Amino acid sequence: MSTDANADPNGNRNTTADDLVALRRDLHRRPEPAWCEFYTTARIVAELESRLGDDLAALHVGPDAIEADHRMAVPDESDLTAWLDRAREAGADEAVLERLEGGYTGAVAVLERGEGPTIGLRVDIDALPREESDDPEHVPAAEGFRSEHEGAMHACGHDAHATIGIGVLERIAGSGFEGTLKVFFQPAEEVIGGAKSMAEGEHVRDVDYLLALHVGLDHPTGEIVAGIDGFLAVRHLEATFTGEPAHAGGHPEQGRNAVQALATAVQNLYGIPRHADGPTRVNAGIVEGGSAGNIIAEEARAIVEVRGETTELMEYMTGKAENVLRSAANMHDCEVEMELGAEAPSATSDQELVSIVADVANDVSGVDSVLERDDLGGSEDATYLMQAVQRAGGKAAYVGVGTDHPGGHHTSTFDVDEASIGHGVDVLAGTIAEIALNRP
């Protein structure tokens, strides 16, 4: 296999490293949160059409790329409209935006090269709702590609993921690959809301082998993790407490305090007994309620997240959390309504693919360390796609591409060492080529 970051596995020249860096920086400048990836999807479509054109057998966009009924954690219509208007102002293709309207974002690109296996690559494309640092030491701020959208930031590297996906497609298109390659440009990972809509769709059903990737994860530039495991199954719960308002000074006894019920619930959530079968987690991530300091609050709300090493442990935590929320409401004479939100299962990378990734990575220039496996220690909705392929008899692996980052994931100073983009393209394109030649 070639170790030239700008060459395909057969030595053919394709896009340059500078091209991919420029694309990543443009995506970084215009981050969009879950289901609002209008500019991002349109830019991906434009890049694929420009770079590959008729080489693509199909390019499914928006509603054609997902199963809309399985979208989770979709924002309000007003938020969707605001982000669509921003994409329009940034010059995104109007014809593409019309197809995405309503929050039907994402794409699936299909490359067909004769008989052979069908291989999928999943890359996520959404950003986080947080402010990006403007410190002059922060490279995006210093070099002019800091987020232009205040309150939104690519703080987890999905801009690099989308770029790697495009680079892999172009690399494989210029090679001697035989088979079918599908790249899933998945929306809404950060709210664990997008992968199920792709896993339930038609495009994954014939996939024999699936690869997913993530940059960083506390691994340095030049290090590859051939198989990430340790995905915690995760679920969100939204609880709304309802009581009765009253004057806090004059007649507090007439009120039923929803904030007090909420405070009791939050305190007791963290007291849920852990389980002997494996790690579990709980977090009250959003806690809000009340309208004034002198009013007994009649309504309060919390968004709670539970996790478990297995889907069964996540279900255990869900049941315990629901019991805590109901008990807190009863204690303070309030009502509570609970709604289950977005969720994702656990998954395990198949050893056959892990071994191929490791073998390929050991021959890639710039890669100086290869770990066979490591635990994520968090959650990821790529597990929906992994499980869909595995249930159908296929194999899946989640690959870690190391990148030096000055701030941790989800922090205001997170950034990607752009050398890792080339490493990602080389390792994944090489792995795809190897799978096609020697089916594991």
For each residue, the residues with C-beta under 8 A, 3 or more apart:
1: 9 360 363 364 430 433 434
2: 7 8 9 10 11 426
3: 363 364 365 366 426
4: 7 11 365
5: 17 365 366 422 423 425 426
6: 13 14 15 16 17 422
7: 2 4 11 12 13 14
8: 2 11 12 13 14 171 172 174 175 429
9: 1 2 171 175 176 429 430 433
10: 2 175 176
11: 2 4 7 8
12: 7 8 174 175
13: 6 7 8 174
14: 6 7 8 167 170 171 173 174
15: 6 19 20 51 167 170 171
16: 6 19 20
17: 5 6 20 21 421 422
18: 21 22
19: 15 16 22 23
20: 15 16 17 23 24 163 164 166 167 421 422 425
21: 17 18 24 25 418 421
22: 18 19 25 26
23: 19 20 26 27 43 47 163 166
24: 20 21 27 28 159 160 162 163 416 418 421
25: 21 22 28 29 140 143 145
26: 22 23 29 30 43 145
27: 23 24 30 31 40 43 154 159 162 163
28: 24 25 31 140 145 146 147 154 159
29: 25 26 140 145 146 147 148
30: 26 27 39 40 43 86 87 90 147 148 149
31: 27 28 127 128 147 149 152 153 154 159
32: 36 37 38 39 40 83 86 87 126 127 149 152
33: 36 37 75 83 126 127 128 129 152 190 191
34: 37 73 74 75 126 187 188 189 190 191 193 194
35: 71 73 74 75 80 103 105 126 187 188 193 194
36: 32 33 75 79 80 83 84 103 105 126
37: 32 33 34 40 41 105 106 125 126 127 187 188
38: 32 41 42 83 84 86 87 88 92 97 100 105
39: 30 32 42 43 86 87 90 92
40: 27 30 32 37 43 44 105 125 126 162
41: 37 38 44 45 61 62 96 100 105 106 107 125 185 187
42: 38 39 45 46 87 92 93 96 97 100
43: 23 26 27 30 39 40 46 47 92
44: 40 41 47 48 107 125 162 166 185
45: 41 42 48 49 59 61 93 96 107
46: 42 43 49 50 93 96
47: 23 43 44 50 51 166
48: 44 45 51 52 56 59 107 109 166 169
49: 45 46 52 53 56 59
50: 46 47 53
51: 15 47 48 166 169 170
52: 48 49 55 56 109 111 169 170 173
53: 49 50 56
54:
55: 52 111 173
56: 48 49 52 53 59 109 110 111
57: 110 111 112 180
58: 108 109 110
59: 45 48 49 56 107 108 109 110
60: 64 65 107 108 109 110 203
61: 41 45 64 65 96 99 100 106 107
62: 41 65 66 96 99 100 104 105 106 107
63: 66 68 99 104
64: 60 61 99 108
65: 60 61 62 106 107 108 184 185 198 201 203
66: 62 63 70 71 104 106 187 194 197 198 201
67: 70 197 198 200 201
68: 63 71 104 197
69: 200
70: 66 67 196 197 199 200
71: 35 66 68 74 103 104 188 193 194 196 197
72: 188 191 192 193 194 196 197 341 342 343
73: 34 35 188 191 192 193 236 341 342
74: 34 35 71 80 103 193
75: 33 34 35 36 79 80 103
76: 79 80
77: 80 81
78: 81 82
79: 36 75 76 82 83
80: 35 36 74 75 76 77 83 84 102 103
81: 77 78 84 85
82: 78 79 85 86
83: 32 33 36 38 79 80 86 87
84: 36 38 80 81 87 88 97 100 101
85: 81 82 88 89
86: 30 32 38 39 82 83 89 90 149
87: 30 32 38 39 42 83 84 90 92 97
88: 38 84 85 92 94 97
89: 85 86
90: 30 39 86 87
91:
92: 38 39 42 43 87 88 96 97
93: 42 45 46 96 97
94: 88 97 98
95: 98 99
96: 41 42 45 46 61 62 92 93 99 100
97: 38 42 84 87 88 92 93 94 100 101
98: 94 95 101
99: 61 62 63 64 95 96 104
100: 38 41 42 61 62 84 96 97 103 104 105
101: 84 97 98 104
102: 80
103: 35 36 71 74 75 80 100
104: 62 63 66 68 71 99 100 101
105: 35 36 37 38 40 41 62 100 125 187 188
106: 37 41 61 62 65 66 125 184 185 186 187 194 197 198
107: 41 44 45 48 59 60 61 62 65 185
108: 58 59 60 64 65 182 183 184 185 198 203
109: 48 52 56 58 59 60 169 182 183 185
110: 56 57 58 59 60 180 181 182 203
111: 52 55 56 57 169 172 173 177 180 181 182
112: 57 180
113: 116 172 177 178 179 180 181
114: 178 179
115: 178 179
116: 113 177 178 179 180 436
117: 179 180 208 209 435 436 439
118: 179 180 181 182 206 207 208 209
119: 179 180 181 182 207 208 209 210 211 432 435 436
120: 181 182 183 184 204 207 209 210 211 385 389
121: 165 168 181 182 183 184 210 211 212 213 428 432
122: 183 184 186 195 198 210 211 212 213 382 385
123: 158 161 162 164 165 183 184 185 186 212 213
124: 158 161 162 186 187 189 190 194 382
125: 37 40 41 44 105 106 158 161 162 185 186 187
126: 32 33 34 35 36 37 40 158 187 188 189 190 191 194
127: 31 32 33 37 147 152 153 154 155 156 158 159 190
128: 31 33 152 153 154 155 156 190 410
129: 33 151 152
130: 151 152 153 155 410 412
131: 150 151 153 412
132: 138 140 141 146 147 153 155 412
133: 138 141 146 407 412 413
134: 138 141 146
135: 138 141 413
136: 141 142
137: 142
138: 132 133 134 135 141 142 146 406 413 415
139: 142 143 406 415
140: 25 28 29 132 143 144 145 146 147 415
141: 132 133 134 135 136 138 146
142: 136 137 138 139
143: 25 139 140
144: 140
145: 25 26 28 29 140
146: 28 29 132 133 134 138 140 141
147: 28 29 30 31 127 132 140 150 152 153 154
148: 29 30
149: 30 31 32 86 152
150: 131 147
151: 129 130 131
152: 31 32 33 127 128 129 130 147 149
153: 31 127 128 130 131 132 147 412 414
154: 27 28 31 127 128 147 157 158 159 414
155: 127 128 130 132 407 409 410 411 412 414
156: 127 128 190 216 409 410 414
157: 154 160 161 214 215 216 403 405 409 414 416
158: 123 124 125 126 127 154 161 162 189 190
159: 24 27 28 31 127 154 162 163 416
160: 24 157 163 164 215 403 416 418 420 421 424
161: 123 124 125 157 158 164 165 213 214 215
162: 24 27 40 44 123 124 125 158 159 165 166 185
163: 20 23 24 27 159 160 166 167 421
164: 20 123 160 161 167 168 213 215 401 421 424 425 428
165: 121 123 161 162 168 169 183 185
166: 20 23 44 47 48 51 162 163 169 170 183
167: 14 15 20 163 164 170 171 421 422 424 425 429
168: 121 164 165 171 172 181 183 424 425 428 429 432
169: 48 51 52 109 111 165 166 172 173 181 183
170: 14 15 51 52 166 167 173 174
171: 8 9 14 15 167 168 174 175 425 429
172: 8 111 113 168 169 175 177 181 429 432 433
173: 14 52 55 111 169 170 177
174: 8 12 13 14 170 171
175: 8 9 10 12 171 172 429 433
176: 9 10 433
177: 111 113 116 172 173 181 432 433 436
178: 113 114 115 116 436
179: 113 114 115 116 117 118 119 436
180: 57 110 111 112 113 116 117 118 119 206
181: 110 111 113 118 119 120 121 168 169 172 177 432
182: 108 109 110 111 118 119 120 121 203 204 207
183: 108 109 120 121 122 123 165 166 168 169
184: 65 106 108 120 121 122 123 198 203 204 385
185: 41 44 65 106 107 108 109 123 125 162 165
186: 106 122 123 124 125 189 194 195 198 382 385
187: 34 35 37 41 66 105 106 124 125 126 193 194
188: 34 35 37 71 72 73 105 126 191 192 193 194 197
189: 34 124 126 158 186 192 193 194 195 380 381 382
190: 33 34 124 126 127 128 156 158
191: 33 34 72 73 126 188 194 342
192: 72 73 188 189 195 234 236 342 343 344 379 380 381
193: 34 35 71 72 73 74 187 188 189 196 197 342 381
194: 34 35 66 71 72 106 124 126 186 187 188 189 191 197 198 381
195: 122 186 189 192 198 199 344 381 382 383 384 385
196: 70 71 72 193 199 200 344 381 384
197: 66 67 68 70 71 72 106 188 193 194 200 201
198: 65 66 67 106 108 122 184 186 194 195 201 203 204 384 385
199: 70 195 196 204 384 385 387 388
200: 67 69 70 196 197 388
201: 65 66 67 197 198 204
202: 205
203: 60 65 108 110 182 184 198 207
204: 120 182 184 198 199 201 207 210 385 388 389
205: 202 388 392
206: 118 180
207: 118 119 120 182 203 204 210 389 392 394
208: 117 118 119 389 394 395 439
209: 117 118 119 120 353 389 394 395 396 435 440
210: 119 120 121 122 204 207 385 386 389 394 395 396 397
211: 119 120 121 122 353 357 396 397 398 399 428 431 432
212: 121 122 123 380 382 385 386 396 397 398 399
213: 121 122 123 161 164 398 399 400 401 424 428
214: 157 161 217 228 380 398 399 400 401
215: 157 160 161 164 400 401 402 403 416 420 424
216: 156 157 219 400 401 402 403 405 409 416
217: 214 225 228 374 376 400 402 409
218: 408
219: 216 223 224 225 371 374 400 401 402 403
220: 223 369 402 403 404
221: 402 403 404 417 419 420 423
222: 366 367 368 369 402 423
223: 219 220 367 368 369 370 371 400 402
224: 219 357 358 361 364 367 369 370 371 399 400 401 402 423 427
225: 217 219 228 370 371 372 373 374 399 400 402
226: 349 354 355 357 358 361 370 371 372 373 397 399
227: 349 350 351 353 354 357 372 373 397 398 399
228: 214 217 225 231 349 373 374 375 376 398 399 400
229: 348 349 373 374 375 376 398
230: 309 374 375 376 377
231: 228 344 345 346 347 376 378 379 380 383 398
232: 279 281 307 308 309 314 346 376 377 378 379
233: 307 308 309 310 311 313 314 343 344 345 346 379 383
234: 192 305 306 307 314 343 344 379
235: 305 306 307 314 317 318 340 341 342 343
236: 73 192 303 304 305 340 341 342 343
237: 303 304 305 306 318 321 322 325 338 339 340 341
238: 301 302 303 304 338 339 341
239: 262 265 301 302 303 304 325 336 337 338 339
240: 299 300 301 336 337 338
241: 258 259 261 262 265 289 299 300 301 302 328 329 334 335 336
242: 258 298 299 334 335 336 337
243: 255 256 257 258 261 296 297 298 299 332 333 334 335
244: 254 255 256 296 298
245: 255 295 296 297 298
246: 250 251 252 253 254 255 295 296
247: 250 251 252 254 294 295 296
248: 252 255 293 294 295 296
249: 252 294
250: 246 247
251: 246 247 254 255
252: 246 247 248 249 255 296
253: 246
254: 244 246 247 251 296
255: 243 244 245 246 248 251 252 296 298
256: 243 244 296 298 332 333 334
257: 243 260 261 296 297 332 334
258: 241 242 243 261 262 289 290 297 298 299 300 332 334
259: 241 262 263 289 290 297 300
260: 257 263 264 297 332
261: 241 243 257 258 264 265 300 328 329 331 332 334 336
262: 239 241 258 259 265 266 287 289 300 301 302 328
263: 259 260 266 267
264: 260 261 267 268 328 331 332
265: 239 241 261 262 268 269 284 302 324 325 328 329
266: 262 263 269 270 284 287 302
267: 263 264 270 271
268: 264 265 271 272 324 327 328
269: 265 266 272 282 284 304 321 324 325
270: 266 267 282 284
271: 267 268
272: 268 269 280 282 317 320 321 324
273: 320
274: 279 280
275: 278 280 308 313 316
276:
277: 309 310 312 313
278: 275 308 309 310 313
279: 232 274 307 308 309 313
280: 272 274 275 306 307 308 309 313 314 316 317
281: 232 305 306 307 308 317
282: 269 270 272 304 305 306 307 317 321
283: 304 305
284: 265 266 269 270 287 302 303 304
285: 303 304 305
286: 301 302 303
287: 262 266 284 300 301 302
288: 300 301 302
289: 241 258 259 262 297 299 300 301
290: 258 259 295 297 300
291: 295 297
292: 295
293: 248
294: 247 248 249
295: 245 246 247 248 290 291 292
296: 243 244 245 246 247 248 252 254 255 256 257
297: 243 245 257 258 259 260 289 290 291 300
298: 242 243 244 245 255 256 258
299: 240 241 242 243 258 289
300: 240 241 258 259 261 262 287 288 289 290 297
301: 238 239 240 241 262 286 287 288 289
302: 238 239 241 262 265 266 284 286 287 288 325
303: 236 237 238 239 284 285 286 341
304: 236 237 238 239 269 282 283 284 285 321 325
305: 234 235 236 237 281 282 283 285
306: 234 235 237 280 281 282 314 317 318 321
307: 232 233 234 235 279 280 281 282 314 317 379
308: 232 233 275 278 279 280 281 311 312 313 314 315 316 317 346
309: 230 232 233 277 278 279 280 313 346
310: 233 277 278 313 314 346
311: 233 308 314 315 345 346
312: 277 308 315 316
313: 233 275 277 278 279 280 308 309 310 316 317
314: 232 233 234 235 280 306 307 308 310 311 317 318 343 345 346
315: 308 311 312 318 319
316: 275 280 308 312 313 319 320
317: 235 272 280 281 282 306 307 308 313 314 320 321
318: 235 237 306 314 315 321 322 340
319: 315 316 322 323
320: 272 273 316 317 323 324
321: 237 269 272 282 304 306 317 318 324 325
322: 237 318 319 325 326 338
323: 319 320 326 327
324: 265 268 269 272 320 321 327 328
325: 237 239 265 269 302 304 321 322 328 329 336 338
326: 322 323 329 330 336 338
327: 268 323 324 330 331
328: 241 261 262 264 265 268 324 325 331 332 336
329: 241 261 265 325 326 332 334 335 336
330: 326 327 333 334
331: 261 264 327 328
332: 243 256 257 258 260 261 264 328 329
333: 243 256 330
334: 241 242 243 256 257 258 261 329 330
335: 241 242 243 329
336: 239 240 241 242 261 325 326 328 329
337: 239 240 242
338: 237 238 239 240 322 325 326
339: 237 238 239
340: 235 236 237 318 343
341: 72 73 235 236 237 238 303
342: 72 73 191 192 193 235 236 381
343: 72 192 233 234 235 236 314 340
344: 192 195 196 231 233 234 379 380 381 383 384
345: 231 233 311 314 383 384 387
346: 231 232 233 308 309 310 311 314 383
347: 231 382 383 386 387 390 396 398
348: 229
349: 226 227 228 229 353 354 373 386 396 397 398
350: 227 353 354 390 395 396 397
351: 227 354 355
352: 355 356 395 440
353: 209 211 227 349 350 356 357 395 396 397 431 435 440
354: 226 227 349 350 351 357 358 372 373 397
355: 226 351 352 358 359 372 440
356: 352 353 359 360 431 434 435 440
357: 211 224 226 227 353 354 360 361 397 399 427 431
358: 224 226 354 355 361 362 370 372
359: 355 356 362 363 434
360: 1 356 357 363 364 427 430 431 434
361: 224 226 357 358 364 367 370 427 430
362: 358 359 367 370
363: 1 3 359 360 430
364: 1 3 224 360 361 367 423 426 427 430
365: 3 4 5 426
366: 3 5 222 419 422 423 426
367: 222 223 224 361 362 364 370 423 426 427
368: 222 223
369: 220 222 223 224 402
370: 223 224 225 226 358 361 362 367
371: 219 223 224 225 226 374 400
372: 225 226 227 354 355 358
373: 225 226 227 228 229 349 354
374: 217 219 225 228 229 230 371 400
375: 228 229 230
376: 217 228 229 230 231 232 379 380 398
377: 230 232
378: 231 232
379: 192 231 232 233 234 307 344 376
380: 189 192 212 214 231 344 376 383 398
381: 189 192 193 194 195 196 342 344 384
382: 122 124 186 189 195 212 347 385 386 398
383: 195 231 233 344 345 346 347 380 386 387
384: 195 196 198 199 344 345 381 387 388
385: 120 122 184 186 195 198 199 204 210 212 382 388 389 396
386: 210 212 347 349 382 383 389 390 396 398
387: 199 345 347 383 384 390 391 396
388: 199 200 204 205 384 385 391 392
389: 120 204 207 208 209 210 385 386 392 394 395 396
390: 347 350 386 387 393 394 395 396
391: 387 388
392: 205 207 388 389
393: 390
394: 207 208 209 210 389 390
395: 208 209 210 350 352 353 389 390 440
396: 209 210 211 212 347 349 350 353 385 386 387 389 390
397: 210 211 212 226 227 349 350 353 354 357
398: 211 212 213 214 227 228 229 231 347 349 376 380 382 386
399: 211 212 213 214 224 225 226 227 228 357 427 428 431
400: 213 214 215 216 217 219 223 224 225 228 371 374
401: 164 213 214 215 216 219 224 420 423 424 427
402: 215 216 217 219 220 221 222 223 224 225 369 420 423
403: 157 160 215 216 219 220 221 416 417 419 420
404: 220 221 417 420
405: 157 216 408 409 414 415 416 417
406: 138 139 413 414 415
407: 133 155 411 412 413 414 415
408: 218 405 411 414
409: 155 156 157 216 217 405 414
410: 128 130 155 156 414
411: 155 407 408 414
412: 130 131 132 133 153 155 407
413: 133 135 138 406 407
414: 153 154 155 156 157 405 406 407 408 409 410 411
415: 138 139 140 405 406 407
416: 24 157 159 160 215 216 403 405 420 421
417: 221 403 404 405 420
418: 21 24 160 421
419: 221 366 403 422 423
420: 160 215 221 401 402 403 404 416 417 423 424
421: 17 20 21 24 160 163 164 167 416 418 424 425
422: 5 6 17 20 167 366 419 425 426
423: 5 221 222 224 364 366 367 401 402 419 420 426 427
424: 160 164 167 168 213 215 401 420 421 427 428
425: 5 20 164 167 168 171 421 422 428 429
426: 2 3 5 364 365 366 367 422 423 429 430
427: 224 357 360 361 364 367 399 401 423 424 430 431
428: 121 164 168 211 213 399 424 425 431 432
429: 8 9 167 168 171 172 175 425 426 432 433
430: 1 9 360 361 363 364 426 427 433 434
431: 211 353 356 357 360 399 427 428 434 435
432: 119 121 168 172 177 181 211 428 429 435 436
433: 1 9 172 175 176 177 429 430 436 437
434: 1 356 359 360 430 431 437 438
435: 117 119 209 353 356 431 432 438 439 440
436: 116 117 119 177 178 179 432 433 439
437: 433 434
438: 434 435
439: 117 208 435 436
440: 209 352 353 355 356 395 435
